[in-house]
């Protein structure tokens, strides 16, 4: 569990309708108020309102606007370039801290909040401090503010994770280096291999070519990036998308806080400086039907020193990129923004941008989010919005499985009749709407004998009714109660496990899944491929979207987000470093599957990957080693496709 900024700011109370009474001697007063409106666990604990006014004896002393979607978008345009900005740019706006002055009555003074269009939790007051407007009173408020700031600094102890040892400061006004996609960059980093241009790239149809660059400057300035469309001769292949990494505070559960890339913003202009290194992406989506060609582009950075020009060459191989053969996805794959807090057309536009990105990378499973629930009414499932969402996802790529983790169907009911009714309704929905199988989330890491027994009871009823039950656990074959849980689960999913997990679950007549098995390129590429070959029938990982408190604020919730995406009300889906790594891994896996479709057994490139190192050799599979195999795989695909 994470700590809150200060004891005062960590909680709050909603003032009663009659207000909060303060007895004062009268005269001129000053005050400071802070609110707690984000919650600690999830967005349902937060506040949503249009406007709030604080009144004392009926007179407004301070007021502010907020919004129905403020929890999700208030910080979408905020960036910190100095960790010491945490209080002013994050904590103060989160808590709506304000100073005010008022004329106190002698005796009772009643403080009330007048909140317009409140739709979630009531607005909570975290702290209220008043003092006479005298030479002593104003410093009294200042002292309280300084105590808050001091505590914030102690709670979120600043840490500089920048790397300079063993590296060299920029030798030119602007230095650029090529990085593996998803590489972390911190504000004060020095480059490791400056001046190196990207090697000739290889790509297949449907692939997102990601050129990841580190940008370093000797002096402060503003850089603008221009990338020409990718062209094969005079024929346009793909437009360029330019994004740069935005810094926001990050932390572990407790302890120090540092600046890290929170997301990539799709804009070509950004600030740089000797203490402000940047992460830059230039991406091209190769059309699925692209012809064999050598395509080129030029990336140019201007604004600091002489322009820096980077030539780019991509050899396109016209091979179909295979679909993953099992459901693979992320918990909470849909955004956490509920539909009622924004314009419906805008809500769908954002969801579409997310689904398009997920499908293009090869994800094949949905888990949902707010507004995407099912309702059982008179023996039938009503799910107009959820069905629209599923069909939208199917427009962009295959959907092989649906699990309720954020949206869709409920977990198992407690009695046989209810489970049978729901199973019949779900089957009817799948058939009539041409939906993929639904896997019913039924338990979440039960550990004690009591918890195992409590989960197994309703689980057996649901399984007997024909529901495809699933749940999240780790292998514990020596526990009889746990084995009974697995027997009652159609598709049990393991986090911790040994290689024999797949064989043992199949021996019980069940369908082995995996969950939360890492987010690196190796974890989501070679490791996933090995799982498929060993018999894995589905995999979900943590987490698509995760908002606890305010989105874009990793300091106010129960845990850091660790999310693969953020969402901006204008730009739509925003990529994160962990998503870039996952996308590269998924591509590795799909390229391997593509090669298996056309290569004969014994092909030497097929021998570069095997299942023998499962859970043993991750350390040897660096990004460079994986990239080497990828290039060989695409070249072999090119050779075999030409032979055909």
Buried (B, 14 or more C-beta within 10 A) or exposed (E): EBBBBBEBBBEBEBBEEEBBEBEBEEEEBBBBBBBBBBBBEBBEBBBBBBBBBBBBBEEEBBBEEBBBBBBBBBBBEBBBBEBEBBBEBBBBBBBBBBBBEBBBBEEEBBBBBEBEEBEBBBBBBBBBBBBBBEEEBBEBBEEBBEEBBEBBBEBBEBBBBBBEEEBEEBEBBBBBBBBBBBBBBBBBBBBBEBEEBBEEBBBBBBBBBBBBBBBBBBEEBEBBBBBBBBBBEEEEBBEBBBBBBBBBBBBEEEEBBBBBBBBBBBEBEBBBBBBBBBBBBBBBBBEEEBEBBEBBBEBEBBBBBEEBEBEBBBBBBBBBBBBBEBBBBBBBBBBBBBBEBBEEEBBBEBBBBBBBBBBBBBBBBBBBBBBBBBEBEEEBBBBEBBBEBBEBBBEBBBBBBBBBBBBBBEBBBEEBEBBBBBBBBBBEBBEEEEBBBBBBBBBEEBEEEEBBEEBBEBBBBBBEBBBBBBBBBBBBEEEEBBBBBBBBBBBBBBBEBEBEBBEBBEEEEBBBBBBBBBBBBBBBBBBBBBBBBBBBBBBBBBBBBBBBBBBBBBBBBBBBBEBBBBBBBEBBBBBBBBBBBBBBBBBBBBBBBBBBEBBEEEBEBBEBBEEEBBEEEBEEBEBEEBBEBBBBBBBBBBEBBEEE
